Amino acid sequence: MTDSFYSVEQVAEYLDLHVRTIRNYVRDGRLTAVRIGKQYRIAHEDLETFTGRPVPASLRAPAGRQRHTEVSSIVEIDAISAETADRLTALLMGAAANRHPGEDPLRIETAYDKGRGRMKIIVLGSLGDTARLFDYMEGALAS
């Protein structure tokens, strides 16, 4: 048993059918799917039940490739002093520089507008790294 979910596009390609056909199967209840936002996801087990045969591993991910996710975020902080902005920049840059070999890269850019007391932070990194970075920011701004 596996927790794999497939997009409508992946299922359509696997079954050599049009994407609209798969969506119609889902809407008609012939193929069980979960709606996440505006997209359907079909569970591995439901696809096997629908087809009556095992789903090959090749559908999950191309051979030799692992799924990679990356987040691009822009954070704006108003009413922040230059000292706090400097401290936050040092914290973030330290987190980005303190990476282990083989980890996904983490890029951070900061800008501070002294006249407006506004800081802008741009973060490019993995989902987990970005979430941890946001926790650091929240902690630093709370103190």
C-alpha positions as CSV (number, residue, x, y, z in Angstrom):
1,M,0.0,0.0,0.0
2,T,1.3,3.5,-0.8
3,D,0.2,7.0,-0.2
4,S,0.9,8.2,-3.7
5,F,-1.5,10.6,-5.3
6,Y,-1.6,11.4,-9.0
7,S,-2.7,14.5,-10.9
8,V,-5.4,14.2,-13.6
9,E,-2.7,14.9,-16.2
10,Q,-0.6,12.0,-15.0
11,V,-3.6,9.6,-15.0
12,A,-4.6,10.8,-18.5
13,E,-1.1,10.2,-19.8
14,Y,-0.9,6.8,-18.1
15,L,-4.3,5.6,-19.5
16,D,-3.7,7.3,-22.9
17,L,-6.9,9.3,-22.5
18,H,-7.7,13.0,-22.7
19,V,-7.5,15.1,-19.5
20,R,-11.2,16.0,-19.9
21,T,-12.2,12.3,-20.1
22,I,-10.5,11.7,-16.7
23,R,-12.2,14.8,-15.2
24,N,-15.5,13.5,-16.5
25,Y,-14.8,10.1,-14.9
26,V,-14.1,11.9,-11.6
27,R,-17.2,14.1,-11.8
28,D,-19.4,11.1,-12.7
29,G,-18.1,9.1,-9.8
30,R,-16.5,6.4,-11.9
31,L,-13.0,7.3,-10.7
32,T,-12.6,8.3,-7.0
33,A,-10.6,11.5,-6.5
34,V,-10.0,14.1,-3.8
35,R,-10.3,17.8,-4.7
36,I,-7.5,19.9,-3.3
37,G,-8.1,23.6,-4.2
38,K,-9.1,23.6,-7.8
39,Q,-7.3,20.4,-8.7
40,Y,-8.2,16.7,-8.4
41,R,-5.8,14.1,-7.0
42,I,-6.3,10.4,-7.5
43,A,-5.0,8.0,-4.9
44,H,-2.8,5.1,-6.0
45,E,-5.3,2.5,-4.7
46,D,-8.2,4.2,-6.4
47,L,-6.4,4.2,-9.7
48,E,-5.6,0.5,-9.3
49,T,-9.3,-0.2,-8.5
50,F,-10.4,1.8,-11.5
51,T,-8.1,0.0,-13.9
52,G,-8.2,-3.4,-12.3
53,R,-4.5,-3.8,-12.5
54,P,-1.4,-2.6,-10.6
55,V,0.0,0.8,-11.4
56,P,3.6,0.7,-12.5
57,A,6.2,2.6,-10.4
58,S,7.2,4.5,-13.6
59,L,4.0,6.6,-13.2
60,R,5.2,8.0,-9.8
61,A,8.4,9.8,-10.9
62,P,10.7,9.6,-13.9
63,A,13.5,7.1,-13.4
64,G,16.5,8.6,-11.7
65,R,14.7,11.8,-10.7
66,Q,13.4,12.8,-7.4
67,R,10.6,15.3,-6.9
68,H,11.9,18.7,-5.9
69,T,9.8,21.5,-4.5
70,E,10.9,25.1,-4.0
71,V,9.2,28.1,-2.5
72,S,9.6,31.7,-3.5
73,S,8.5,34.2,-0.9
74,I,8.5,37.9,-0.3
75,V,8.0,39.1,3.2
76,E,7.4,42.8,4.0
77,I,7.8,44.1,7.5
78,D,6.5,47.6,8.3
79,A,7.5,49.7,11.3
80,I,10.9,48.0,11.9
81,S,13.9,49.8,13.2
82,A,17.3,49.8,11.4
83,E,18.8,47.9,14.3
84,T,16.1,45.2,14.2
85,A,16.4,44.9,10.4
86,D,20.2,44.5,10.8
87,R,19.8,41.8,13.5
88,L,17.2,40.0,11.4
89,T,19.4,40.1,8.3
90,A,22.3,38.7,10.2
91,L,20.1,35.9,11.6
92,L,18.8,35.0,8.1
93,M,22.1,35.2,6.4
94,G,23.6,32.9,9.1
95,A,20.9,30.4,8.6
96,A,21.5,30.4,4.8
97,A,25.2,30.1,5.2
98,N,25.1,27.3,7.8
99,R,24.1,24.5,5.3
100,H,25.4,21.0,5.2
101,P,26.9,19.5,2.0
102,G,24.2,18.1,-0.2
103,E,21.3,20.2,1.2
104,D,19.2,22.2,-1.1
105,P,20.4,25.8,-1.6
106,L,18.7,28.6,0.4
107,R,18.9,32.1,-1.1
108,I,18.0,35.2,0.9
109,E,18.0,38.8,-0.2
110,T,17.1,41.7,2.2
111,A,16.4,45.4,1.6
112,Y,15.7,48.1,4.2
113,D,14.0,51.4,3.5
114,K,15.1,53.7,6.3
115,G,12.8,56.5,5.4
116,R,9.7,54.2,5.6
117,G,10.9,51.9,8.3
118,R,10.2,49.0,6.0
119,M,12.1,45.8,5.4
120,K,11.6,43.4,2.4
121,I,13.0,39.8,2.5
122,I,13.1,37.5,-0.5
123,V,13.5,33.8,0.2
124,L,14.1,31.0,-2.3
125,G,14.4,27.5,-0.9
126,S,12.7,24.2,-0.1
127,L,9.4,24.0,1.7
128,G,10.9,22.8,5.0
129,D,13.8,25.3,5.0
130,T,11.5,28.2,4.2
131,A,9.1,27.2,7.0
132,R,12.0,27.0,9.5
133,L,13.2,30.4,8.3
134,F,9.7,31.9,8.9
135,D,9.8,30.5,12.4
136,Y,13.2,32.2,13.0
137,M,11.8,35.4,11.7
138,E,8.7,35.2,13.9
139,G,10.8,34.5,17.0
140,A,13.3,37.4,16.2
141,L,10.5,39.9,15.6
142,A,8.6,38.8,18.8
143,S,11.6,39.7,21.0
